[in-house]
Amino acid sequence: MSMFPSALDELIEKFASLPGVGLKSAQRLAFHILSLPEEEARSFAAAIVKARETVHTCKICQNLTDSDECAICRSPTRDGDVVCVVASPKDVAAMERAREYNGRYHVLHGVISPLNHIGPDDIRIRELVDRVAEGGIREVIMAMNPDTEGETTAKYISRLLKPFGVKVTRLAYGIPVGASLEFADDATLMRALEGRQEI
Amino acid sequence: MSMFPSALDELIEKFASLPGVGLKSAQRLAFHILSLPEEEARSFAAAIVKARETVHTCKICQNLTDSDECAICRSPTRDGDVVCVVASPKDVAAMERAREYNGRYHVLHGVISPLNHIGPDDIRIRELVDRVAEGGIREVIMAMNPDTEGETTAKYISRLLKPFGVKVTRLAYGIPVGASLEFADDATLMRALEGRQEI
């Protein structure tokens, strides 16, 4: 039997249902909510409802947006014939931080992962194929994480897109800038050697 | 400039304001909220508001409750002349799990901590003194954490209560059950030796 009032138990349970939050952390978070001014607790709750209600995926690139089409898809200055395919909206944010890419995106919302029962139909691959089929896209850049699932997904998609005569590329593998050769793993070193460039 | 819709940014900010939640975790939590069925997101928000609105402190023992007096203070089977003083509602929960104590509690909601600018008037000491002054309490058990702040608080309170002729005790220090002597720290061993008992 819990020694807390039921409303507190319920809140602890809600926090504990979040990914990576254990029972002890959930207790700490719930106690923090109780310690907030009532106005702030209400505004926290309102932020949850508002985010869930207003944020959805862009009908073109599937990135998160609060309008019909996202800011990047609407922007007239972005290069419309290059599409960078990423697994998650966080990856769009990472690419944008690099300030190097001026094309559009396509967000898959996951990668193919048989172990987790995620097949090609569970992520937004169909939407990408439809975009390419419509024409106007010259190059599709695969920017998935360099792991087995990312590579499988990239290869699967590239096979689907090839018939449309579109160029499919992927981000370069290599030594991360600022890293030390000494601590680079074998696979990375091998890829860096394969991808060596003349200077 | 963030690449997320503003409602998502706001939610990330709210999560990041929680204790022990960094920006990356806050992002993960906010994305999880977006992935919930709308009904579940609403019920999370409702749990926050409900907990903040209905949970307050018991007017007798200061423990958290959703009624005027908490279940323990209302219970006719609990021993009313012994009061166990703890720093936080979580400590009440810990004591109750031990199923050994049948008295009442008093929750201070903190300990005296000059470094954190928490003085005797910032925690619920006055309420405890008032309870003892009203009479009917025979023994007050100090159950603060065995650290400097806990001990300072216990000593301060015990000096305040002595004039009322009440017995003030504190939990025993010693080797934790199941622990190994080899790894016990010096202070604990010293306390265990001082508190040795005939068998």
Interface residues (C-beta under 8 A of the other chain):
Chain A: S2 M3 F4 P5 S6 A7 L8 E10 L11 K14 L18 P19 G20 V21 S25 Q27 R28 L29 A30 F31 H32 I33 L34 L36 E38 A41 R42 S43 F44 A45 A46 A47 I48 V49 K50 A51 R52 E53 T54 V55 L64 T65 D66 S88 P89 K90 V92 A93 E96
Chain B: S2 M3 F4 P5 S6 A7 L8 E10 L11 K14 L18 P19 G20 V21 S25 Q27 R28 L29 A30 F31 H32 I33 L34 L36 E38 A41 R42 S43 F44 A45 A46 A47 I48 V49 K50 A51 R52 E53 T54 V55 L64 T65 D66 P89 K90 V92 A93 E96
